[in-house]
Amino acid sequence: MEFPLIFGLQKTSLPLIVTSGKLKNLCFLIDTGATHNVLFAYVYEHFKNEFKILNGTQNIMGIEGEYKETPIIEATFNFEGNDYTSTFSVLDASEAVTQVQEETGAQIHGILSTDFLIKNKWILDFETYNVKCND
């Protein structure tokens, strides 16, 4: 698989992917600085029945730079014809999401971290602005 990120970069200056399948049209930011996948709380509330709630919580640094204890879920989404299952921290970051939407025009539903990229063998090509997957 090879997917161009140039459209999202040109429109919003952000590397974005949009899902299909049951969790259709969710927009995830690819963040190479993030250590955990994040699903924003308002998305979790809307699609609650589509997720598996896992035991325990984890502490993550939120967008505002403060540590927050978050529930952990498992989610499966489809991207470019492939299903991806991963764990996500459910984070309430309403103010930050609103700010991103006002600045870019894009509504972000979550963040895909470096962990997601490694586990799914996604490679970001910064010369061509593509996501490549060797699976």
N, C-alpha and C positions, 0 to 999 in steps of 0.2 A: 504494500500500500504506500502511496505517496500522496499527500494532501497539501495543497498550497495554503499558506497562512496570509498571503499578500492581501487578499480582499479585506480581512479584518484589520490588518495593519494599516491599509490605506484609509479605511473608513473611520477607525477608532484609535489607531496607534497601539492596539493591543493584539496579542496572539490569541485568537479565539477559535473554538470549535463549537458546532451546533449538533446536538444529538437528534436521533430519530428513534422509532420504536415506541414502546409504552411511555417512555420519558421523552416525548417528542418536543423538539425546539428548545431544549435547555441549552444555555450558552455558558460554556466553561472557559475561564481564563487559564491558559497554560502559564504557570509561574515556576520558573526554575529556581527561585529562592525559597519556595514553600517546602516545608518538610512533611506536611500532612495535606491530604485531600480535604476539601471543605465543601459542604453543601449548606447554603444559607437557610436559616430557620424558616423563612416564609415559603421557600420551595418545599422543604420537608413537610410543613403543615398542609400544603396543597396536595401533595402526592403521598401522604403518609402510608397508605395501604400498599404502595409499591416497594417499600423498603423493609429490610430485615433489621430489627433492633438487636444490637449485640450487647452482651453484658459489659458492664463497666463504663468508665469514662476516661477521658484523657485531657491533660492540660496542654493547651496550645496558646501560642502568642497570637492574639487577634490582630486585626488590621490596624487597630489604634495603638498597638505596641504593648498592650497589657495581657497578662496570662488569664485565660478563662478555662474553666472546667466544662467540657462538652460531652454530650452523649455520642456514642459511636454507632453508625449504621452500616449496613452493606447495601450497595446499590448496583444495579446492572443497567447500563444504557447501551444503545447502539450508535455506532459512528462508522460511516462509510461501509455499511454492510456487515460489520463485525460487532459482536457483543463483548462488552468489557465489564467485569465485576470487580469492585474494589471497596475498601472501607473508607468512610467519610466521617469527619467530625461535623456535627450540626452546630453551626455558629450563628448567633444573632449579630449581624453587622449591618443593620438597616441604614444607619447614617452613612457609612462608607459606600454601600451599594447605591444609595440615592445620589451621593456625590459623583460616583463614577458615571452613573446614568446621565446626570446633568452635564458633565464635562465631555462625555464621548457620544452620547445618544444610545449607548448599548446597555441593555439590562443584563447584568451578570448574575448567574444562578449558583455558581460555585467555582472552585479552584481545583485544578489538577496539578499535583505537586511533582517534584523530582522522583519521589517514590513511585508514583503512577507511571511515569515515563520509563523508569528502569524496569519495573515488573512487566510492563507490556512491550518492552524493547522498542520504544519510540525514540527516534533520534531527531533532534532539531537541527536542521541545516541552516545556519545563519547566513550563508552566502546566497542560497536560493529561496530562503524563507518557506521551506517545506518541512512537514513532518514526514518522516520515513519510518516504516515498520518492516522489519525483515522476517516477520512470521509468515 
